[in-house]
Amino acid sequence: MAENGPSITGPLDRFSRQYDKHVDCPWCGSANSKISSPFGGTVSEILFTCSDCGETFGWMKWEHKRGHKLSEKGGEK
Ligand SMILES: [Zn+2]
């Protein structure tokens, strides 16, 4: 009971511990990335911010170390 430590950590804390600096930035290739939101467009997506280039990208948990570009413009489909 008297475990002295954070009793409840939110998903952001948990994911940060697990995934910070784990995913390569798709923009500049740096691994200096950090979670900005534990959930992106879907629950399986995590949003990262690159500490080097400052860009944001989404990463699917099952994609291992590959990020994918969020603001890919090529909008014409
Ligand atoms: Zn970057």
N, CA, C, O and the ligand as a Tripos MOL2 file, in Angstrom:
@<TRIPOS>MOLECULE
protein
  309   307    78     0     0
PROTEIN
NO_CHARGES

@<TRIPOS>ATOM
      1 N           0.8160   -1.2080    0.0000 N.3       1 MET1
      2 CA          0.0000    0.0000    0.0000 C.3       1 MET1
      3 C           0.8460    1.2530    0.0000 C.2       1 MET1
      4 O           0.6530    2.1580   -0.8110 O.2       1 MET1
      5 N           1.7680    1.2860    0.9090 N.am      2 ALA2
      6 CA          2.5890    2.4840    0.9840 C.3       2 ALA2
      7 C           3.7350    2.4440   -0.0150 C.2       2 ALA2
      8 O           4.8460    2.8850    0.2800 O.2       2 ALA2
      9 N           3.4680    1.9310   -1.1560 N.am      3 GLU3
     10 CA          4.4430    2.0490   -2.2340 C.3       3 GLU3
     11 C           4.6120    3.5200   -2.5110 C.2       3 GLU3
     12 O           3.6470    4.2480   -2.7460 O.2       3 GLU3
     13 N           5.8290    3.9320   -2.4800 N.am      4 ASN4
     14 CA          5.9570    5.3640   -2.7010 C.3       4 ASN4
     15 C           6.3720    5.5960   -4.1380 C.2       4 ASN4
     16 O           7.5080    5.3390   -4.5380 O.2       4 ASN4
     17 N           5.4350    6.0770   -4.8810 N.am      5 GLY5
     18 CA          5.6520    6.2810   -6.3040 C.3       5 GLY5
     19 C           4.3460    6.7330   -6.8940 C.2       5 GLY5
     20 O           3.3150    6.7630   -6.2210 O.2       5 GLY5
     21 N           4.3970    7.0720   -8.1160 N.am      6 PRO6
     22 CA          3.1640    7.5170   -8.7600 C.3       6 PRO6
     23 C           2.1770    6.3700   -8.8140 C.2       6 PRO6
     24 O           2.4690    5.3270   -9.3990 O.2       6 PRO6
     25 N           1.0260    6.5470   -8.2200 N.am      7 SER7
     26 CA          0.0570    5.4750   -8.1910 C.3       7 SER7
     27 C          -0.5350    5.2670   -9.5770 C.2       7 SER7
     28 O          -0.6480    4.1430  -10.0650 O.2       7 SER7
     29 N          -0.8990    6.3490  -10.1790 N.am      8 ILE8
     30 CA         -1.4940    6.2360  -11.5050 C.3       8 ILE8
     31 C          -0.7270    7.1220  -12.4690 C.2       8 ILE8
     32 O          -0.5680    8.3220  -12.2470 O.2       8 ILE8
     33 N          -0.2630    6.5130  -13.5290 N.am      9 THR9
     34 CA          0.3370    7.3230  -14.5720 C.3       9 THR9
     35 C          -0.5790    7.2780  -15.7770 C.2       9 THR9
     36 O          -1.1290    6.2350  -16.1320 O.2       9 THR9
     37 N          -0.7220    8.3980  -16.3730 N.am     10 GLY10
     38 CA         -1.5830    8.4670  -17.5430 C.3      10 GLY10
     39 C          -0.9250    7.8130  -18.7350 C.2      10 GLY10
     40 O           0.2540    7.4600  -18.6930 O.2      10 GLY10
     41 N          -1.6840    7.6540  -19.7850 N.am     11 PRO11
     42 CA         -1.1390    7.0260  -20.9920 C.3      11 PRO11
     43 C           0.0460    7.8050  -21.5550 C.2      11 PRO11
     44 O           0.9700    7.2190  -22.1180 O.2      11 PRO11
     45 N           0.0150    9.1180  -21.4000 N.am     12 LEU12
     46 CA          1.1240    9.8920  -21.9490 C.3      12 LEU12
     47 C           2.4300    9.5300  -21.2480 C.2      12 LEU12
     48 O           3.4640    9.3490  -21.8920 O.2      12 LEU12
     49 N           2.3690    9.4270  -19.9320 N.am     13 ASP13
     50 CA          3.5620    9.0370  -19.1820 C.3      13 ASP13
     51 C           4.0440    7.6640  -19.5850 C.2      13 ASP13
     52 O           5.2280    7.4440  -19.8400 O.2      13 ASP13
     53 N           3.1140    6.7640  -19.6340 N.am     14 ARG14
     54 CA          3.4920    5.3900  -19.9600 C.3      14 ARG14
     55 C           4.0920    5.2890  -21.3420 C.2      14 ARG14
     56 O           5.1400    4.6720  -21.5320 O.2      14 ARG14
     57 N           3.4270    5.8940  -22.3060 N.am     15 PHE15
     58 CA          3.9260    5.8200  -23.6700 C.3      15 PHE15
     59 C           5.2380    6.5700  -23.8200 C.2      15 PHE15
     60 O           6.1240    6.1540  -24.5670 O.2      15 PHE15
     61 N           5.3510    7.6730  -23.1070 N.am     16 SER16
     62 CA          6.5910    8.4400  -23.2070 C.3      16 SER16
     63 C           7.7650    7.5990  -22.7460 C.2      16 SER16
     64 O           8.8170    7.5640  -23.3840 O.2      16 SER16
     65 N           7.5650    6.9290  -21.6360 N.am     17 ARG17
     66 CA          8.6520    6.1050  -21.1240 C.3      17 ARG17
     67 C           9.0170    5.0230  -22.1270 C.2      17 ARG17
     68 O          10.1830    4.6550  -22.2750 O.2      17 ARG17
     69 N           8.0170    4.5320  -22.8000 N.am     18 GLN18
     70 CA          8.2300    3.4160  -23.7040 C.3      18 GLN18
     71 C           8.7570    3.8520  -25.0690 C.2      18 GLN18
     72 O           9.5640    3.1510  -25.6800 O.2      18 GLN18
     73 N           8.3040    4.9940  -25.5390 N.am     19 TYR19
     74 CA          8.5330    5.2990  -26.9510 C.3      19 TYR19
     75 C           9.3680    6.5450  -27.2240 C.2      19 TYR19
     76 O           9.8100    6.7450  -28.3550 O.2      19 TYR19
     77 N           9.5940    7.3810  -26.2260 N.am     20 ASP20
     78 CA         10.4310    8.5440  -26.4890 C.3      20 ASP20
     79 C          11.7860    8.1050  -27.0290 C.2      20 ASP20
     80 O          12.3820    7.1530  -26.5260 O.2      20 ASP20
     81 N          12.2580    8.7820  -28.0250 N.am     21 LYS21
     82 CA         13.5520    8.4880  -28.6530 C.3      21 LYS21
     83 C          13.6090    7.0830  -29.2450 C.2      21 LYS21
     84 O          14.6800    6.4870  -29.3600 O.2      21 LYS21
     85 N          12.4840    6.5820  -29.6040 N.am     22 HIS22
     86 CA         12.4160    5.2150  -30.0980 C.3      22 HIS22
     87 C          12.0760    5.2110  -31.5840 C.2      22 HIS22
     88 O          12.3770    4.2580  -32.3030 O.2      22 HIS22
     89 N          11.4500    6.2850  -32.0240 N.am     23 VAL23
     90 CA         10.9390    6.3270  -33.3800 C.3      23 VAL23
     91 C          11.7210    7.3690  -34.1840 C.2      23 VAL23
     92 O          11.9540    8.4910  -33.7330 O.2      23 VAL23
     93 N          12.1060    6.9660  -35.3610 N.am     24 ASP24
     94 CA         12.8270    7.9000  -36.2160 C.3      24 ASP24
     95 C          11.8790    8.9000  -36.8290 C.2      24 ASP24
     96 O          10.8030    8.5420  -37.3080 O.2      24 ASP24
     97 N          12.2780   10.1440  -36.8130 N.am     25 CYS25
     98 CA         11.4970   11.1830  -37.4530 C.3      25 CYS25
     99 C          11.5020   10.9650  -38.9650 C.2      25 CYS25
    100 O          12.5700   10.8390  -39.5630 O.2      25 CYS25
    101 N          10.3320   10.9200  -39.5860 N.am     26 PRO26
    102 CA         10.2900   10.6930  -41.0320 C.3      26 PRO26
    103 C          10.7650   11.9140  -41.8120 C.2      26 PRO26
    104 O          11.0280   11.8220  -43.0110 O.2      26 PRO26
    105 N          10.8730   13.0200  -41.1560 N.am     27 TRP27
    106 CA         11.2710   14.2540  -41.8390 C.3      27 TRP27
    107 C          12.7770   14.3940  -41.8830 C.2      27 TRP27
    108 O          13.3370   14.6690  -42.9440 O.2      27 TRP27
    109 N          13.4390   14.2130  -40.7690 N.am     28 CYS28
    110 CA         14.8810   14.4560  -40.7450 C.3      28 CYS28
    111 C          15.6660   13.2170  -40.3250 C.2      28 CYS28
    112 O          16.8970   13.2320  -40.3320 O.2      28 CYS28
    113 N          14.9700   12.1530  -39.9640 N.am     29 GLY29
    114 CA         15.6550   10.9110  -39.6360 C.3      29 GLY29
    115 C          16.2070   10.8600  -38.2210 C.2      29 GLY29
    116 O          16.8400    9.8760  -37.8390 O.2      29 GLY29
    117 N          15.9780   11.8920  -37.4530 N.am     30 SER30
    118 CA         16.4830   11.8960  -36.0930 C.3      30 SER30
    119 C          15.6410   10.9980  -35.2000 C.2      30 SER30
    120 O          14.4310   10.8810  -35.3900 O.2      30 SER30
    121 N          16.2680   10.3840  -34.2540 N.am     31 ALA31
    122 CA         15.5170    9.5650  -33.2940 C.3      31 ALA31
    123 C          15.1960   10.3760  -32.0480 C.2      31 ALA31
    124 O          14.7170    9.8410  -31.0470 O.2      31 ALA31
    125 N          15.4600   11.6420  -32.1220 N.am     32 ASN32
    126 CA         15.2270   12.5200  -30.9770 C.3      32 ASN32
    127 C          13.7730   12.9640  -30.9430 C.2      32 ASN32
    128 O          13.4730   14.1570  -30.9870 O.2      32 ASN32
    129 N          12.8870   12.0020  -30.8650 N.am     33 SER33
    130 CA         11.4690   12.2940  -30.9540 C.3      33 SER33
    131 C          10.8160   12.0920  -29.5980 C.2      33 SER33
    132 O          11.3170   11.3760  -28.7310 O.2      33 SER33
    133 N           9.6880   12.7480  -29.4570 N.am     34 LYS34
    134 CA          9.0330   12.6650  -28.1580 C.3      34 LYS34
    135 C           7.5380   12.7260  -28.3770 C.2      34 LYS34
    136 O           7.0570   13.4470  -29.2510 O.2      34 LYS34
    137 N           6.8170   11.9810  -27.5950 N.am     35 ILE35
    138 CA          5.3820   11.8960  -27.7850 C.3      35 ILE35
    139 C           4.7170   13.2220  -27.4440 C.2      35 ILE35
    140 O           4.9490   13.7900  -26.3770 O.2      35 ILE35
    141 N           3.9000   13.6990  -28.3520 N.am     36 SER36
    142 CA          3.1410   14.9000  -28.0340 C.3      36 SER36
    143 C           1.7110   14.5480  -27.6680 C.2      36 SER36
    144 O           1.0480   15.3010  -26.9560 O.2      36 SER36
    145 N           1.2390   13.4290  -28.1410 N.am     37 SER37
    146 CA         -0.0880   12.9810  -27.7570 C.3      37 SER37
    147 C          -0.1410   11.4620  -27.8690 C.2      37 SER37
    148 O           0.2890   10.8970  -28.8740 O.2      37 SER37
    149 N          -0.6590   10.8110  -26.8530 N.am     38 PRO38
    150 CA         -0.6760    9.3470  -26.8860 C.3      38 PRO38
    151 C          -1.6300    8.7880  -27.9320 C.2      38 PRO38
    152 O          -1.5410    7.6160  -28.2980 O.2      38 PRO38
    153 N          -2.5250    9.6100  -28.4010 N.am     39 PHE39
    154 CA         -3.4580    9.1220  -29.4070 C.3      39 PHE39
    155 C          -3.5470   10.1060  -30.5580 C.2      39 PHE39
    156 O          -3.7200   11.3090  -30.3640 O.2      39 PHE39
    157 N          -3.4260    9.5780  -31.7330 N.am     40 GLY40
    158 CA         -3.5570   10.4080  -32.9200 C.3      40 GLY40
    159 C          -4.9370   10.2600  -33.5020 C.2      40 GLY40
    160 O          -5.9390   10.3040  -32.7880 O.2      40 GLY40
    161 N          -4.9820   10.0820  -34.8190 N.am     41 GLY41
    162 CA         -6.2600    9.9560  -35.4930 C.3      41 GLY41
    163 C          -7.0010    8.6930  -35.0910 C.2      41 GLY41
    164 O          -8.2310    8.6470  -35.1220 O.2      41 GLY41
    165 N          -6.2620    7.6900  -34.7200 N.am     42 THR42
    166 CA         -6.8650    6.4540  -34.2280 C.3      42 THR42
    167 C          -6.1730    6.0790  -32.9370 C.2      42 THR42
    168 O          -5.1080    6.6130  -32.6240 O.2      42 THR42
    169 N          -6.7590    5.1750  -32.1900 N.am     43 VAL43
    170 CA         -6.1370    4.8050  -30.9170 C.3      43 VAL43
    171 C          -4.8200    4.0920  -31.1080 C.2      43 VAL43
    172 O          -4.0150    4.0020  -30.1810 O.2      43 VAL43
    173 N          -4.5990    3.5880  -32.2970 N.am     44 SER44
    174 CA         -3.3520    2.8760  -32.5290 C.3      44 SER44
    175 C          -2.2430    3.8070  -32.9670 C.2      44 SER44
    176 O          -1.1010    3.3840  -33.1490 O.2      44 SER44
    177 N          -2.5740    5.0600  -33.1350 N.am     45 GLU45
    178 CA         -1.5780    6.0020  -33.6050 C.3      45 GLU45
    179 C          -1.1210    6.8930  -32.4590 C.2      45 GLU45
    180 O          -1.9190    7.3580  -31.6450 O.2      45 GLU45
    181 N           0.1660    7.1120  -32.4230 N.am     46 ILE46
    182 CA          0.7310    8.0110  -31.4320 C.3      46 ILE46
    183 C           1.3170    9.2020  -32.1770 C.2      46 ILE46
    184 O           1.9520    9.0370  -33.2180 O.2      46 ILE46
    185 N           1.1060   10.3860  -31.6490 N.am     47 LEU47
    186 CA          1.6880   11.5600  -32.2780 C.3      47 LEU47
    187 C           3.0070   11.9110  -31.6100 C.2      47 LEU47
    188 O           3.1030   12.0210  -30.3880 O.2      47 LEU47
    189 N           4.0030   12.0790  -32.4350 N.am     48 PHE48
    190 CA          5.3130   12.4670  -31.9410 C.3      48 PHE48
    191 C           5.6770   13.8570  -32.4330 C.2      48 PHE48
    192 O           5.2230   14.2990  -33.4890 O.2      48 PHE48
    193 N           6.4880   14.5240  -31.6650 N.am     49 THR49
    194 CA          7.1230   15.7370  -32.1330 C.3      49 THR49
    195 C           8.6210   15.5020  -32.1480 C.2      49 THR49
    196 O           9.1960   14.9930  -31.1850 O.2      49 THR49
    197 N           9.2410   15.8770  -33.2490 N.am     50 CYS50
    198 CA         10.6810   15.7280  -33.3550 C.3      50 CYS50
    199 C          11.3580   16.8920  -32.6450 C.2      50 CYS50
    200 O          11.0380   18.0530  -32.8990 O.2      50 CYS50
    201 N          12.2770   16.5810  -31.7700 N.am     51 SER51
    202 CA         12.9540   17.6390  -31.0330 C.3      51 SER51
    203 C          13.9940   18.3450  -31.8820 C.2      51 SER51
    204 O          14.4510   19.4320  -31.5290 O.2      51 SER51
    205 N          14.3640   17.7520  -32.9710 N.am     52 ASP52
    206 CA         15.3840   18.3690  -33.8170 C.3      52 ASP52
    207 C          14.7810   19.3070  -34.8480 C.2      52 ASP52
    208 O          15.2070   20.4570  -34.9560 O.2      52 ASP52
    209 N          13.8030   18.8410  -35.6020 N.am     53 CYS53
    210 CA         13.2470   19.6950  -36.6490 C.3      53 CYS53
    211 C          11.9030   20.2860  -36.2340 C.2      53 CYS53
    212 O          11.3750   21.1650  -36.9160 O.2      53 CYS53
    213 N          11.3570   19.8170  -35.1410 N.am     54 GLY54
    214 CA         10.1320   20.4130  -34.6260 C.3      54 GLY54
    215 C           8.8700   19.9690  -35.3400 C.2      54 GLY54
    216 O           7.7830   20.4640  -35.0410 O.2      54 GLY54
    217 N           8.9970   19.0570  -36.2650 N.am     55 GLU55
    218 CA          7.8240   18.5850  -36.9900 C.3      55 GLU55
    219 C           7.0700   17.5450  -36.1720 C.2      55 GLU55
    220 O           7.6200   16.8880  -35.2870 O.2      55 GLU55
    221 N           5.8060   17.4250  -36.4990 N.am     56 THR56
    222 CA          4.9640   16.4300  -35.8470 C.3      56 THR56
    223 C           4.6990   15.2960  -36.8200 C.2      56 THR56
    224 O           4.5220   15.5160  -38.0180 O.2      56 THR56
    225 N           4.6760   14.1090  -36.3030 N.am     57 PHE57
    226 CA          4.3320   12.9870  -37.1670 C.3      57 PHE57
    227 C           3.5790   11.9400  -36.3690 C.2      57 PHE57
    228 O           3.6930   11.8530  -35.1460 O.2      57 PHE57
    229 N           2.8140   11.1550  -37.0900 N.am     58 GLY58
    230 CA          2.0580   10.0930  -36.4400 C.3      58 GLY58
    231 C           2.7760    8.7780  -36.6070 C.2      58 GLY58
    232 O           3.4830    8.5610  -37.5920 O.2      58 GLY58
    233 N           2.5970    7.9280  -35.6700 N.am     59 TRP59
    234 CA          3.2850    6.6460  -35.7200 C.3      59 TRP59
    235 C           2.3220    5.5740  -35.2450 C.2      59 TRP59
    236 O           1.7270    5.6880  -34.1730 O.2      59 TRP59
    237 N           2.1750    4.5430  -36.0400 N.am     60 MET60
    238 CA          1.3380    3.4220  -35.6520 C.3      60 MET60
    239 C           2.1410    2.4630  -34.7890 C.2      60 MET60
    240 O           3.2940    2.1540  -35.0910 O.2      60 MET60
    241 N           1.5300    2.0030  -33.7280 N.am     61 LYS61
    242 CA          2.2690    1.1730  -32.7760 C.3      61 LYS61
    243 C           2.8480   -0.0800  -33.4060 C.2      61 LYS61
    244 O           3.8630   -0.6030  -32.9460 O.2      61 LYS61
    245 N           2.2160   -0.5500  -34.4350 N.am     62 TRP62
    246 CA          2.7240   -1.8050  -35.0080 C.3      62 TRP62
    247 C           3.7460   -1.5530  -36.1020 C.2      62 TRP62
    248 O           4.2260   -2.4930  -36.7350 O.2      62 TRP62
    249 N           4.0800   -0.2920  -36.3260 N.am     63 GLU63
    250 CA          5.0190    0.0090  -37.4100 C.3      63 GLU63
    251 C           6.4630    0.0300  -36.9460 C.2      63 GLU63
    252 O           7.3430    0.4350  -37.7050 O.2      63 GLU63
    253 N           6.7250   -0.3890  -35.7380 N.am     64 HIS64
    254 CA          8.0770   -0.3910  -35.2180 C.3      64 HIS64
    255 C           8.7030    0.9790  -35.3520 C.2      64 HIS64
    256 O           8.1480    1.9640  -34.8670 O.2      64 HIS64
    257 N           9.8190    1.0560  -35.9840 N.am     65 LYS65
    258 CA         10.5390    2.3230  -35.9370 C.3      65 LYS65
    259 C          10.2060    3.2860  -37.0650 C.2      65 LYS65
    260 O          10.8250    4.3440  -37.1810 O.2      65 LYS65
    261 N           9.2480    2.9360  -37.8860 N.am     66 ARG66
    262 CA          8.9680    3.8280  -38.9930 C.3      66 ARG66
    263 C           7.8720    4.8270  -38.6540 C.2      66 ARG66
    264 O           6.8060    4.4530  -38.1660 O.2      66 ARG66
    265 N           8.1380    6.0640  -38.9090 N.am     67 GLY67
    266 CA          7.1010    7.0610  -38.7530 C.3      67 GLY67
    267 C           6.4310    7.2750  -40.0870 C.2      67 GLY67
    268 O           6.9030    6.7760  -41.1080 O.2      67 GLY67
    269 N           5.3450    8.0030  -40.0920 N.am     68 HIS68
    270 CA          4.7990    8.4070  -41.3820 C.3      68 HIS68
    271 C           4.4180    9.8680  -41.3200 C.2      68 HIS68
    272 O           4.0380   10.3940  -40.2740 O.2      68 HIS68
    273 N           4.5270   10.4890  -42.4370 N.am     69 LYS69
    274 CA          4.3560   11.9360  -42.4600 C.3      69 LYS69
    275 C           2.8890   12.3090  -42.3400 C.2      69 LYS69
    276 O           2.0350   11.8120  -43.0740 O.2      69 LYS69
    277 N           2.6280   13.1780  -41.4150 N.am     70 LEU70
    278 CA          1.2440   13.5810  -41.1660 C.3      70 LEU70
    279 C           0.7330   14.5200  -42.2280 C.2      70 LEU70
    280 O          -0.3430   14.3180  -42.7900 O.2      70 LEU70
    281 N           1.5010   15.5340  -42.4960 N.am     71 SER71
    282 CA          0.9870   16.5860  -43.3530 C.3      71 SER71
    283 C           1.4430   16.4020  -44.7900 C.2      71 SER71
    284 O           1.8390   17.3450  -45.4740 O.2      71 SER71
    285 N           1.3720   15.1750  -45.2100 N.am     72 GLU72
    286 CA          1.7090   14.8980  -46.5910 C.3      72 GLU72
    287 C           0.7030   15.6330  -47.4560 C.2      72 GLU72
    288 O          -0.5070   15.4490  -47.3160 O.2      72 GLU72
    289 N           1.2010   16.4470  -48.3310 N.am     73 LYS73
    290 CA          0.2710   17.3310  -49.0140 C.3      73 LYS73
    291 C          -0.3850   16.6440  -50.2060 C.2      73 LYS73
    292 O          -1.5940   16.8040  -50.3740 O.2      73 LYS73
    293 N           0.2870   15.9310  -51.0010 N.am     74 GLY74
    294 CA         -0.1720   15.4130  -52.2780 C.3      74 GLY74
    295 C          -1.6800   15.2130  -52.4020 C.2      74 GLY74
    296 O          -2.1270   14.1480  -52.8280 O.2      74 GLY74
    297 N          -2.4510   16.2020  -52.0420 N.am     75 GLY75
    298 CA         -3.8610   16.0560  -51.8290 C.3      75 GLY75
    299 C          -4.7020   15.6290  -53.0050 C.2      75 GLY75
    300 O          -5.9080   15.4410  -52.8420 O.2      75 GLY75
    301 N          -4.1300   15.4660  -54.1870 N.am     76 GLU76
    302 CA         -5.0290   15.2140  -55.3160 C.3      76 GLU76
    303 C          -5.4860   13.7870  -55.4250 C.2      76 GLU76
    304 O          -6.4050   13.4980  -56.1910 O.2      76 GLU76
    305 N          -4.9180   12.9420  -54.7350 N.am     77 LYS77
    306 CA         -5.2490   11.5110  -54.7080 C.3      77 LYS77
    307 C          -5.1310   10.8500  -56.0540 C.2      77 LYS77
    308 O          -5.3790    9.6510  -56.1770 O.2      77 LYS77
    309 ZN         12.8520   15.6600  -37.3730 Zn       78 ZN78
@<TRIPOS>BOND
     1     1     2 1
     2     2     3 1
     3     3     4 2
     4     3     5 am
     5     5     6 1
     6     6     7 1
     7     7     8 2
     8     7     9 am
     9     9    10 1
    10    10    11 1
    11    11    12 2
    12    11    13 am
    13    13    14 1
    14    14    15 1
    15    15    16 2
    16    15    17 am
    17    17    18 1
    18    18    19 1
    19    19    20 2
    20    19    21 am
    21    21    22 1
    22    22    23 1
    23    23    24 2
    24    23    25 am
    25    25    26 1
    26    26    27 1
    27    27    28 2
    28    27    29 am
    29    29    30 1
    30    30    31 1
    31    31    32 2
    32    31    33 am
    33    33    34 1
    34    34    35 1
    35    35    36 2
    36    35    37 am
    37    37    38 1
    38    38    39 1
    39    39    40 2
    40    39    41 am
    41    41    42 1
    42    42    43 1
    43    43    44 2
    44    43    45 am
    45    45    46 1
    46    46    47 1
    47    47    48 2
    48    47    49 am
    49    49    50 1
    50    50    51 1
    51    51    52 2
    52    51    53 am
    53    53    54 1
    54    54    55 1
    55    55    56 2
    56    55    57 am
    57    57    58 1
    58    58    59 1
    59    59    60 2
    60    59    61 am
    61    61    62 1
    62    62    63 1
    63    63    64 2
    64    63    65 am
    65    65    66 1
    66    66    67 1
    67    67    68 2
    68    67    69 am
    69    69    70 1
    70    70    71 1
    71    71    72 2
    72    71    73 am
    73    73    74 1
    74    74    75 1
    75    75    76 2
    76    75    77 am
    77    77    78 1
    78    78    79 1
    79    79    80 2
    80    79    81 am
    81    81    82 1
    82    82    83 1
    83    83    84 2
    84    83    85 am
    85    85    86 1
    86    86    87 1
    87    87    88 2
    88    87    89 am
    89    89    90 1
    90    90    91 1
    91    91    92 2
    92    91    93 am
    93    93    94 1
    94    94    95 1
    95    95    96 2
    96    95    97 am
    97    97    98 1
    98    98    99 1
    99    99   100 2
   100    99   101 am
   101   101   102 1
   102   102   103 1
   103   103   104 2
   104   103   105 am
   105   105   106 1
   106   106   107 1
   107   107   108 2
   108   107   109 am
   109   109   110 1
   110   110   111 1
   111   111   112 2
   112   111   113 am
   113   113   114 1
   114   114   115 1
   115   115   116 2
   116   115   117 am
   117   117   118 1
   118   118   119 1
   119   119   120 2
   120   119   121 am
   121   121   122 1
   122   122   123 1
   123   123   124 2
   124   123   125 am
   125   125   126 1
   126   126   127 1
   127   127   128 2
   128   127   129 am
   129   129   130 1
   130   130   131 1
   131   131   132 2
   132   131   133 am
   133   133   134 1
   134   134   135 1
   135   135   136 2
   136   135   137 am
   137   137   138 1
   138   138   139 1
   139   139   140 2
   140   139   141 am
   141   141   142 1
   142   142   143 1
   143   143   144 2
   144   143   145 am
   145   145   146 1
   146   146   147 1
   147   147   148 2
   148   147   149 am
   149   149   150 1
   150   150   151 1
   151   151   152 2
   152   151   153 am
   153   153   154 1
   154   154   155 1
   155   155   156 2
   156   155   157 am
   157   157   158 1
   158   158   159 1
   159   159   160 2
   160   159   161 am
   161   161   162 1
   162   162   163 1
   163   163   164 2
   164   163   165 am
   165   165   166 1
   166   166   167 1
   167   167   168 2
   168   167   169 am
   169   169   170 1
   170   170   171 1
   171   171   172 2
   172   171   173 am
   173   173   174 1
   174   174   175 1
   175   175   176 2
   176   175   177 am
   177   177   178 1
   178   178   179 1
   179   179   180 2
   180   179   181 am
   181   181   182 1
   182   182   183 1
   183   183   184 2
   184   183   185 am
   185   185   186 1
   186   186   187 1
   187   187   188 2
   188   187   189 am
   189   189   190 1
   190   190   191 1
   191   191   192 2
   192   191   193 am
   193   193   194 1
   194   194   195 1
   195   195   196 2
   196   195   197 am
   197   197   198 1
   198   198   199 1
   199   199   200 2
   200   199   201 am
   201   201   202 1
   202   202   203 1
   203   203   204 2
   204   203   205 am
   205   205   206 1
   206   206   207 1
   207   207   208 2
   208   207   209 am
   209   209   210 1
   210   210   211 1
   211   211   212 2
   212   211   213 am
   213   213   214 1
   214   214   215 1
   215   215   216 2
   216   215   217 am
   217   217   218 1
   218   218   219 1
   219   219   220 2
   220   219   221 am
   221   221   222 1
   222   222   223 1
   223   223   224 2
   224   223   225 am
   225   225   226 1
   226   226   227 1
   227   227   228 2
   228   227   229 am
   229   229   230 1
   230   230   231 1
   231   231   232 2
   232   231   233 am
   233   233   234 1
   234   234   235 1
   235   235   236 2
   236   235   237 am
   237   237   238 1
   238   238   239 1
   239   239   240 2
   240   239   241 am
   241   241   242 1
   242   242   243 1
   243   243   244 2
   244   243   245 am
   245   245   246 1
   246   246   247 1
   247   247   248 2
   248   247   249 am
   249   249   250 1
   250   250   251 1
   251   251   252 2
   252   251   253 am
   253   253   254 1
   254   254   255 1
   255   255   256 2
   256   255   257 am
   257   257   258 1
   258   258   259 1
   259   259   260 2
   260   259   261 am
   261   261   262 1
   262   262   263 1
   263   263   264 2
   264   263   265 am
   265   265   266 1
   266   266   267 1
   267   267   268 2
   268   267   269 am
   269   269   270 1
   270   270   271 1
   271   271   272 2
   272   271   273 am
   273   273   274 1
   274   274   275 1
   275   275   276 2
   276   275   277 am
   277   277   278 1
   278   278   279 1
   279   279   280 2
   280   279   281 am
   281   281   282 1
   282   282   283 1
   283   283   284 2
   284   283   285 am
   285   285   286 1
   286   286   287 1
   287   287   288 2
   288   287   289 am
   289   289   290 1
   290   290   291 1
   291   291   292 2
   292   291   293 am
   293   293   294 1
   294   294   295 1
   295   295   296 2
   296   295   297 am
   297   297   298 1
   298   298   299 1
   299   299   300 2
   300   299   301 am
   301   301   302 1
   302   302   303 1
   303   303   304 2
   304   303   305 am
   305   305   306 1
   306   306   307 1
   307   307   308 2
@<TRIPOS>SUBSTRUCTURE
     1 MET1         2 RESIDUE 1 A MET
     2 ALA2         6 RESIDUE 1 A ALA
     3 GLU3        10 RESIDUE 1 A GLU
     4 ASN4        14 RESIDUE 1 A ASN
     5 GLY5        18 RESIDUE 1 A GLY
     6 PRO6        22 RESIDUE 1 A PRO
     7 SER7        26 RESIDUE 1 A SER
     8 ILE8        30 RESIDUE 1 A ILE
     9 THR9        34 RESIDUE 1 A THR
    10 GLY10       38 RESIDUE 1 A GLY
    11 PRO11       42 RESIDUE 1 A PRO
    12 LEU12       46 RESIDUE 1 A LEU
    13 ASP13       50 RESIDUE 1 A ASP
    14 ARG14       54 RESIDUE 1 A ARG
    15 PHE15       58 RESIDUE 1 A PHE
    16 SER16       62 RESIDUE 1 A SER
    17 ARG17       66 RESIDUE 1 A ARG
    18 GLN18       70 RESIDUE 1 A GLN
    19 TYR19       74 RESIDUE 1 A TYR
    20 ASP20       78 RESIDUE 1 A ASP
    21 LYS21       82 RESIDUE 1 A LYS
    22 HIS22       86 RESIDUE 1 A HIS
    23 VAL23       90 RESIDUE 1 A VAL
    24 ASP24       94 RESIDUE 1 A ASP
    25 CYS25       98 RESIDUE 1 A CYS
    26 PRO26      102 RESIDUE 1 A PRO
    27 TRP27      106 RESIDUE 1 A TRP
    28 CYS28      110 RESIDUE 1 A CYS
    29 GLY29      114 RESIDUE 1 A GLY
    30 SER30      118 RESIDUE 1 A SER
    31 ALA31      122 RESIDUE 1 A ALA
    32 ASN32      126 RESIDUE 1 A ASN
    33 SER33      130 RESIDUE 1 A SER
    34 LYS34      134 RESIDUE 1 A LYS
    35 ILE35      138 RESIDUE 1 A ILE
    36 SER36      142 RESIDUE 1 A SER
    37 SER37      146 RESIDUE 1 A SER
    38 PRO38      150 RESIDUE 1 A PRO
    39 PHE39      154 RESIDUE 1 A PHE
    40 GLY40      158 RESIDUE 1 A GLY
    41 GLY41      162 RESIDUE 1 A GLY
    42 THR42      166 RESIDUE 1 A THR
    43 VAL43      170 RESIDUE 1 A VAL
    44 SER44      174 RESIDUE 1 A SER
    45 GLU45      178 RESIDUE 1 A GLU
    46 ILE46      182 RESIDUE 1 A ILE
    47 LEU47      186 RESIDUE 1 A LEU
    48 PHE48      190 RESIDUE 1 A PHE
    49 THR49      194 RESIDUE 1 A THR
    50 CYS50      198 RESIDUE 1 A CYS
    51 SER51      202 RESIDUE 1 A SER
    52 ASP52      206 RESIDUE 1 A ASP
    53 CYS53      210 RESIDUE 1 A CYS
    54 GLY54      214 RESIDUE 1 A GLY
    55 GLU55      218 RESIDUE 1 A GLU
    56 THR56      222 RESIDUE 1 A THR
    57 PHE57      226 RESIDUE 1 A PHE
    58 GLY58      230 RESIDUE 1 A GLY
    59 TRP59      234 RESIDUE 1 A TRP
    60 MET60      238 RESIDUE 1 A MET
    61 LYS61      242 RESIDUE 1 A LYS
    62 TRP62      246 RESIDUE 1 A TRP
    63 GLU63      250 RESIDUE 1 A GLU
    64 HIS64      254 RESIDUE 1 A HIS
    65 LYS65      258 RESIDUE 1 A LYS
    66 ARG66      262 RESIDUE 1 A ARG
    67 GLY67      266 RESIDUE 1 A GLY
    68 HIS68      270 RESIDUE 1 A HIS
    69 LYS69      274 RESIDUE 1 A LYS
    70 LEU70      278 RESIDUE 1 A LEU
    71 SER71      282 RESIDUE 1 A SER
    72 GLU72      286 RESIDUE 1 A GLU
    73 LYS73      290 RESIDUE 1 A LYS
    74 GLY74      294 RESIDUE 1 A GLY
    75 GLY75      298 RESIDUE 1 A GLY
    76 GLU76      302 RESIDUE 1 A GLU
    77 LYS77      306 RESIDUE 1 A LYS
    78 ZN78       309 GROUP 0 **** ****
